[in-house]
Amino acid sequence: MPHNISVRNASVDDVDAIHALLVPFAETHIILPRTRDDLFQHLQEFLVALYDNELVGVVAVHIYGSNLAEIRSLVVRPDMQRHGIGRLLIEGCEKWAVQLGVARIFALTYVPDFFGKLGYPRVRRESLPHKVWTVCVHCAKFTDCDEIAVEKRLSDAPIEPMKILPIIEIQQP
Ligand SMILES: CC(C)(COP(=O)(O)OP(=O)(O)OC[C@H]1O[C@@H](n2cnc3c(N)ncnc32)[C@H](O)[C@@H]1OP(=O)(O)O)[C@@H](O)C(=O)NCCC(=O)NCCS
């Protein structure tokens, strides 16, 4: 029977499974730790990958004030790696970021070759704005960071301005 892999927005019902997936990678400092409360508060940033309805992958897209987004908390369950799920999650992030009008998306990572396969060249960490580093105080490697910055330009086309809804005239009774 063919198996079904899908990527969708996370829901509150996914939080425990997301947390369980992230914990071992946070404990080995591959990703930043995230509490359940933190996951609930930022749930709208998360996409999950499902394999036959079982949660096997997760990623978050954090939007900065300008046209820049960060890929965070990317994990595929170890027994499901190298089956294209990471690629699907990143493609989901990119589609979402484009819809939001974000022009550049980056990651700080120990797997630059994975990102390289998906069209993310390495960039100088100093090219990222200072605010990117504010979450790093929670990292055990804060003073000794050896992550590699990778970045992709999502579109060279000018970003369409947000469509403004027509003003509705309200008739006074
Ligand atoms: C990195 C990770 C998310 C990749 O997910 P995945 O589902 O195994 O990746 P995919 O199967 O979609 O791989 C896409 C491509 O990248 C390649 N690739 C995957 N992992 C790679 C790695 N560590 N190094 C180099 N290439 C890699 C694959 O071979 C594939 O190439 P192909 O298209 O030529 O066949 C997964 O290995 C993981 O969860 N790692 C531990 C946590 C981690 O490091 N997260 C990143 C935080 S920024």
The ligand as a MOL file (V3000), in Angstrom:
LIG
                    3D

  0  0  0     0  0            999 V3000
M  V30 BEGIN CTAB
M  V30 COUNTS 48 50 0 0 0
M  V30 BEGIN ATOM
M  V30 1 C 18.6290 17.9400 8.2900 0
M  V30 2 C 17.3550 17.1190 8.1660 0
M  V30 3 C 16.1440 17.9650 8.5620 0
M  V30 4 C 17.2020 16.6690 6.7040 0
M  V30 5 O 15.9630 16.0100 6.5540 0
M  V30 6 P 15.7950 14.7700 5.5560 0
M  V30 7 O 14.3670 14.4240 5.4930 0
M  V30 8 O 16.7440 13.7020 5.9380 0
M  V30 9 O 16.2860 15.4240 4.1850 0
M  V30 10 P 15.8300 15.0160 2.7000 0
M  V30 11 O 15.6770 13.5420 2.6360 0
M  V30 12 O 14.6520 15.8360 2.3100 0
M  V30 13 O 17.0990 15.4680 1.8670 0
M  V30 14 C 17.0740 16.4070 0.8020 0
M  V30 15 C 18.4280 16.3360 0.1220 0
M  V30 16 O 19.4630 16.6930 1.0700 0
M  V30 17 C 20.3670 15.6100 1.2520 0
M  V30 18 N 20.7270 15.5680 2.6710 0
M  V30 19 C 19.9360 15.2690 3.7200 0
M  V30 20 N 20.6320 15.3710 4.8680 0
M  V30 21 C 21.8660 15.7510 4.5280 0
M  V30 22 C 23.0320 16.0140 5.2790 0
M  V30 23 N 23.0610 15.9160 6.6150 0
M  V30 24 N 24.1450 16.3890 4.6050 0
M  V30 25 C 24.1360 16.5060 3.2580 0
M  V30 26 N 23.0490 16.2540 2.4890 0
M  V30 27 C 21.9320 15.8850 3.1240 0
M  V30 28 C 19.6330 14.3650 0.8060 0
M  V30 29 O 20.4820 13.3490 0.4030 0
M  V30 30 C 18.7880 14.9300 -0.3370 0
M  V30 31 O 19.6080 15.0720 -1.4800 0
M  V30 32 P 19.0940 14.5940 -2.9340 0
M  V30 33 O 17.9090 15.4830 -3.2320 0
M  V30 34 O 20.2550 14.8230 -3.8160 0
M  V30 35 O 18.6830 13.1720 -2.7870 0
M  V30 36 C 17.4150 15.8500 9.0580 0
M  V30 37 O 18.5870 15.1270 8.7410 0
M  V30 38 C 17.4320 16.1530 10.5560 0
M  V30 39 O 16.3850 16.2250 11.1870 0
M  V30 40 N 18.6420 16.3090 11.1220 0
M  V30 41 C 18.8040 16.5260 12.5620 0
M  V30 42 C 18.3400 17.9010 13.0080 0
M  V30 43 C 19.0280 19.0050 12.2300 0
M  V30 44 O 20.2160 19.0030 11.9790 0
M  V30 45 N 18.2040 20.0270 11.8570 0
M  V30 46 C 18.6750 21.1670 11.1090 0
M  V30 47 C 18.6230 22.3720 11.9840 0
M  V30 48 S 18.9750 23.8500 11.0540 0
M  V30 END ATOM
M  V30 BEGIN BOND
M  V30 1 1 1 2
M  V30 2 1 2 3
M  V30 3 1 2 4
M  V30 4 1 2 36
M  V30 5 1 4 5
M  V30 6 1 5 6
M  V30 7 2 6 7
M  V30 8 1 6 8
M  V30 9 1 6 9
M  V30 10 1 9 10
M  V30 11 2 10 11
M  V30 12 1 10 12
M  V30 13 1 10 13
M  V30 14 1 13 14
M  V30 15 1 14 15
M  V30 16 1 15 16
M  V30 17 1 15 30
M  V30 18 1 16 17
M  V30 19 1 17 18
M  V30 20 1 17 28
M  V30 21 1 18 19
M  V30 22 1 18 27
M  V30 23 2 19 20
M  V30 24 1 20 21
M  V30 25 1 21 22
M  V30 26 2 21 27
M  V30 27 1 22 23
M  V30 28 2 22 24
M  V30 29 1 24 25
M  V30 30 2 25 26
M  V30 31 1 26 27
M  V30 32 1 28 29
M  V30 33 1 28 30
M  V30 34 1 30 31
M  V30 35 1 31 32
M  V30 36 2 32 33
M  V30 37 1 32 34
M  V30 38 1 32 35
M  V30 39 1 36 37
M  V30 40 1 36 38
M  V30 41 2 38 39
M  V30 42 1 38 40
M  V30 43 1 40 41
M  V30 44 1 41 42
M  V30 45 1 42 43
M  V30 46 2 43 44
M  V30 47 1 43 45
M  V30 48 1 45 46
M  V30 49 1 46 47
M  V30 50 1 47 48
M  V30 END BOND
M  V30 END CTAB
M  END
